[in-house]
Amino acid sequence: MPKAQVPGTELNYERAGSGEPLLLIQGMSATHLAWGEPFLSQLRGSFDCIVFDNRGIGLSAPVEGRFTTADMAADAVGLLDALEIERAHVFGISMGGMIAQELVLAHPERLLTLGLGATYCGGAGATLMGAEETQLLGEAMQSGDRDRVFRAMWEINLSPGFRADDSGFDAFVEMASALPAPRDLIFRQMRACVQHDTQARLGQIDAPTLIVHGTEDRVLGVGNGRQIASLLPGSRLELLEGVGHMFWWEQPQRAAELIREHALAPASPRSPA
């Protein structure tokens, strides 16, 4: 896969499809593989899809020291610069949604439309992963048992309805194990998420915005999606009933359909609050 030099680091990326550019930004501990072919294949016919590995993860160059979601947003802008893309549709999920928020706030002129999936804005009322889920994942990671870690991730990220058919677990493990994330890097990403706070600035966003959230999200509860929507009066909120955090994995066709409908609709920036 090609690499792009951005200020301070090097990012691994993949570009395929035709149409207007769509930059997809992944979440904590995830690489470009976490989008999954069932989801990406639904988008390449409508968009020039760009997926990449955030700094320090996957096939991107290792990085030292702490970083913020704003730093990762600067990386994403650097990738657009390297690819000579002036404006793009941007869709970020989880930590990637936090990065997308910082990107549009710092560089509103670079976005055609904004999509925020299963994410949060920080500040009062916003909630990160609960104590039960944190303990489940933490104990699995401390055990050193790789299978236990994957089972914990499977349970936390996907809804009970989706997990009822365990045949999907093998594909999930194949994705998660193909490019393992360094533990220290995950902790630094986690710190960046904890410090993320755009709540007071969200009202500045003028890009047409789609918000997607599963009602059974155990990583970043659905209240976060509702809160972001309340702070962006002209945004479109789509709640996926009974769906977990990785909604694009559970419902790839529906997730892609929502992005197409939003990004390809006639431009109409939201009205001021």
Secondary structure as UniProt FT lines:
FT   STRAND          3..6
FT   TURN            7..8
FT   STRAND          9..17
FT   STRAND          20..25
FT   TURN            28..29
FT   HELIX           32..35
FT   HELIX           37..40
FT   TURN            41..46
FT   STRAND          47..52
FT   TURN            55..56
FT   TURN            58..59
FT   HELIX           69..82
FT   TURN            83..84
FT   STRAND          88..93
FT   HELIX           95..106
FT   HELIX           108..110
FT   STRAND          111..117
FT   TURN            124..125
FT   HELIX           131..143
FT   HELIX           146..157
FT   HELIX           160..163
FT   HELIX           166..168
FT   HELIX           169..178
FT   HELIX           183..195
FT   HELIX           199..204
FT   STRAND          209..214
FT   TURN            215..216
FT   HELIX           222..231
FT   TURN            233..234
FT   STRAND          236..240
FT   TURN            241..242
FT   HELIX           247..250
FT   HELIX           252..263
//
